[in-house]
Amino acid sequence: MSLDDIRQAKKKTVGTNQTLKALRQPSGRVVCVYVAKDAEPRVTEPVVQLASKLGVPIEWVDTMRQLGKACGIEVGAASACILAE
């Protein structure tokens, strides 16, 4: 998966809280999680741990700005995910 995949995804979440919420859903709709390398570990660690525990692939992005831009927002994003349609 690449940033193009999240750019083109019809269903996605943006932000750590929304990503955690999606990962906690019993339906298992999360296809892939994206995490910014420059985000604070205290913010991203819960996402990384839960995704790893659930076996969801994690894609690392260099900066929060890149991830935010790929998600179509004008601010940085620490994490995001693609949801199954």
C-alpha positions as CSV (number, residue, x, y, z in Angstrom):
1,M,0.0,0.0,0.0
2,S,1.1,3.5,-0.7
3,L,0.0,7.1,-0.1
4,D,-1.8,6.9,-3.4
5,D,-4.0,4.2,-1.9
6,I,-5.3,6.4,0.9
7,R,-5.6,9.3,-1.5
8,Q,-8.0,7.3,-3.7
9,A,-9.8,5.4,-0.9
10,K,-13.5,6.1,-0.7
11,K,-13.7,5.1,3.0
12,K,-11.0,6.2,5.4
13,T,-10.5,7.7,8.8
14,V,-8.1,10.6,9.6
15,G,-6.6,11.2,13.0
16,T,-5.6,9.0,15.9
17,N,-8.9,9.0,17.7
18,Q,-10.9,8.0,14.6
19,T,-8.3,5.4,13.6
20,L,-8.5,3.8,17.1
21,K,-12.2,3.9,17.0
22,A,-12.2,2.0,13.7
23,L,-9.7,-0.5,14.9
24,R,-11.8,-1.3,17.9
25,Q,-14.9,-2.0,15.8
26,P,-15.7,-5.8,15.9
27,S,-16.4,-5.8,12.1
28,G,-12.7,-5.7,11.3
29,R,-13.2,-3.2,8.5
30,V,-9.7,-1.6,8.7
31,V,-7.6,-2.6,5.6
32,C,-4.4,-0.7,6.4
33,V,-3.2,1.8,9.0
34,Y,-0.9,4.8,8.1
35,V,1.3,6.3,10.8
36,A,3.5,9.4,10.5
37,K,7.1,8.9,11.6
38,D,7.4,12.4,13.0
39,A,4.3,12.2,15.2
40,E,4.8,11.9,18.9
41,P,5.1,8.3,20.0
42,R,2.7,8.8,22.9
43,V,0.1,9.7,20.3
44,T,0.8,6.9,17.8
45,E,1.8,4.0,20.0
46,P,-1.7,2.9,20.9
47,V,-2.6,2.8,17.1
48,V,0.6,0.8,16.3
49,Q,0.1,-1.6,19.2
50,L,-3.6,-2.3,18.4
51,A,-3.0,-2.7,14.7
52,S,-0.1,-5.1,15.3
53,K,-2.2,-7.1,17.7
54,L,-5.0,-7.3,15.2
55,G,-2.7,-8.2,12.3
56,V,-3.5,-5.0,10.4
57,P,-0.7,-3.8,8.0
58,I,1.0,-0.6,9.1
59,E,2.5,1.8,6.5
60,W,4.9,4.4,7.8
61,V,4.8,7.9,6.3
62,D,7.7,10.3,6.7
63,T,5.8,13.3,7.9
64,M,2.4,14.3,9.4
65,R,2.1,16.9,6.7
66,Q,2.4,14.3,3.9
67,L,-0.2,12.1,5.5
68,G,-2.6,14.9,6.0
69,K,-2.2,16.1,2.4
70,A,-2.7,12.5,1.2
71,C,-5.9,12.4,3.2
72,G,-7.2,15.6,1.7
73,I,-6.8,17.9,4.7
74,E,-4.6,21.0,5.1
75,V,-3.1,20.1,8.4
76,G,-0.9,17.2,9.5
77,A,-2.3,13.9,10.6
78,A,-0.5,11.5,13.0
79,S,-2.5,8.5,11.7
80,A,-5.2,7.4,9.3
81,C,-6.6,4.2,8.0
82,I,-8.4,2.7,4.9
83,L,-11.7,1.0,5.6
84,A,-13.1,-1.9,3.7
85,E,-16.1,-0.9,1.5
